[in-house]
Amino acid sequence: MASARYISIEEAAQRLNLHVRTVRRYVRSGRLKAVRVGKQYRIAPEDLDALVGATTAAALPTDHVSQRRHTEIVGLVWIDVIDPEEGERVASAVKGYGKGWLNLTNPVHVESLYDKDRRRLKLVLAGSLSEVGDVLTMVDILATRRAR
């Protein structure tokens, strides 16, 4: 049964407790079904429920905010014996990858700091367990490729 009331990307993001850009990415990739009205997308509540696995929109109160359990990690990585230029190259590559170069579902927040005295690059990674794991794999490849 089709719903007469479609919701905006912004309302869907609020209900899913996600960033608006994430919901737009879901729509563009086909993960979330939506219809385009002019320059904006509209989403049927049934399609939003299908994304989160809810039974029907009618079964939920209208003020219900759908929440899905997720896990996050904050990790610190030190790369020793690295010169400033190589440290900058590694930090830039990790930041770009964390932002979703290779289609990460949820971007990983990456901060970097180079310690000149110790010749050490420090990276702070924050995000979902699986996405940070993917970024850590890249860090390992970048850090050990030059060290060999």
C-alpha positions, 0 to 999 in steps of 0.5 A: 500500500503506497503512502500519500506522504513522502518525506524529504532527505533531511527528514529521513536523515533525522529519522535515521539519525544519519547525516544528510549527505549519507542519506543522499549517498544512499539514494544515489547509490540505490540503497534507498529508493526515492523519487525525484521531484524537481531538484529534490528527492522524496522518500516513501516511509515504506522505503525508509522502513525497508532500509532499516528493516522495520515492518510498516510505517503504520506500526510506528508512532509518527514521532518515532525516530528510527535508531539502529545500533552501531559501534564506533572506535577511536584509535591512535596510530604512531608511525615512527622514523618518518620524515616530514614530507613522507608524513604529510603524504601518508596523512593526506592519503589516509585523510582522503581515504577516510573521507570515502575515496573508495566508497566507505559507507560512513566516512572516518574522521582522521586527524594528524600531527607530526612530531619533528623531535621524534620524527613520528606521525600521529594519526587519530582515527574515529568511526565505525569499526569496519570502516576504521579497520579498512583505513588501518589496512591502508595505513599499514600498507603506506607505513610499511611500503617505504620502511622495507 
